[in-house]
Amino acid sequence: MCGIVGYFGPQDPKEIIVSGLKRLEYRGYDSAGVAILHDDKFKLVRASGKLGELQKKLATESFNGRLGIGHTRWATHGVPSERNAHPHKVEGISLVHNGIIENYQQIKSQLVADGVQPSSDTDSELVAHLIARKVKVTGDLFKAVQQVLPELVGAYSILVVWEKQPDTMVAFKNGPPLIIGVGEKETVVASDVQAIISCTNRVIYLEDLEIARIRGTKVELFTAGGEPIHREIKVINWNPEQIEKAGFKHFMLKEIHEQPRAVANALAPHINVDSQRTQLTGVGFGCASFEELERLDSAKDALLTAEKLSAIERIFIVACGTSFYAGMVGKYLLEKIAKIPVECDIASEFRYREPVIPPRSLVLVVSQSGETADTLAALRLAKSAGALTMSICNVRRSTIDREAHGHLYMNSGPEIGVASTKAFVSTLAMFDVLAVYLGRLRKAIGEIEERQYVEAFLEVPSQMEAVLAYDKFFAEAADRLKAFKGLLYMGRGVSYPLALEGALKLKELAYMHAEGYAAGEMKHGPLALIDERMLIVMVAPKDQHYEKTVSNLEEARARGGKIISIGTGNDANLKSISDYYLSLPMADWTVNPLLEAIPLQLLAYHVAEALGYDVDQPRNLAKSVTVE
Ligand code: AGP
């Protein structure tokens, strides 16, 4: 998953493009480059490695043109290297690309047979060759791109410029996001709002199979077939400082500390503070989805009305990675509170296992980025099966957000760190609300019980603030914790998915071996792993599983395991059998996961930091996996 930025305007394209790429660096970072007009030709500067390597090269470069494009790459075709970095320049054409051209081998054979000698191993360069050939015939960049598109198969987005039209950019989207920022005197095209917002907060979202012709500040949208499209300009309410690190060393640490506010923002639209009851508001519930908003009459059947939701007889929760673990917590909440059967699937399995989706099913997809390929495919499969669908996303108007019938939002603001934190806990909050809302609709809970749950939810942000104090503990303990050969995370009930999430955080940040297990499974194998070199992280809040979890812990202790336990209040029992004991505030079982997440995140963050790894951009990973 790569980052694309294009700029036309009076400012220095180098400054705008590089600062935009910096804000997209989390999307992929094994090489980067720019192509900017200088003396009416595109000057290409590219570098392997992180964006900093490109910045070093650009320090001595200046450009007198007003048009340029840039790219940070997460390699799919061709190893990370300067020659495979984007932009790709062929004659007067320069191009950047995100996604995959599936028929690139066939295109390459044809080009080579015609005498072309590609200079890279990428599928992207081949597209530049096709457009460079076509523009000689059309004499116009937009027409050339339009005529090349039918030759390409795959999920990809491209941004193309041509020396002979120095005020024009042509953008095409089919899969990975592309957004156009329309300023007073300038236009910015980028993969994400964060790269645009310092120039303008007025944006146009490209939809799949749409092509944009940008001439100066004139933006025209067409279907791939050439039909004009009218799309209104949206105004984004983010401000640039939201995106900066606010004084923290890493975006991830900032985002861990933002969690109380993120959860409050997630809950706010769905808690009626006066009545102390839950509500589902917003796009797809009280009104239609974005596009249908303009055509309300034809959207009635798409609305997830209370009446429709009351008739739901089964829920499928589908997601990847951390979002999947949040979905597992959602399963426990929905089944225990709303008494509705729930299946929880990893998206890459769901999309191929030919799931049986009975009538009156709701398929709920969870995705922070709203662009994860497997999750998007699962959503589309569900819709083709006639199911009602709902999304929980963090990025508004992302592809998954736009395509679901009903839309809930994590509302946690931009999450830059590749390792998901605040989006995870905000998703947990959304599942709390959804479980109680459906519980009321289905008459599985009464008004008093609902009010009690709502009260517990409203306390969570301040309880989370208290737990964040463990930041200092893990900063000091990290040097000891990093020495273990591996970590075994365990929990029961809603704490079991938290054990899985805690293990994932350590794997993706500290590159250490870690496993998450249901504590009840210990005797079925993991007990053999335990010795003094194995650190056990036991999530053991005072809930209905507490006694059994403590006995699991005593078994582990008896075999010499070192133990960190995370419990409720001043638990002398847990303290007596643990090497480290972390105390969480007394809370309802439905919100314990939001509190448990924080020490698990801080443990992984500080161990990775102690090992000297790049916490915000862990090796081999990308923030959103927009390819299979
Ligand atoms: C979590 O820390 C990872 N970055 C990864 O597992 C992530 O949760 C997964 O790729 C799903 O991403 P999404 O929520 O944007 O769909």
Boltz pocket constraint, residues with backbone or C-beta under 6 A from the ligand:
constraints:
  - pocket:
      binder: B
      contacts: [[A, 320], [A, 321], [A, 322], [A, 323], [A, 366], [A, 367], [A, 368], [A, 369], [A, 370], [A, 371], [A, 372], [A, 375], [A, 418], [A, 419], [A, 420], [A, 421], [A, 508], [A, 622], [A, 623], [A, 624], [A, 625]]
      max_distance: 6.0
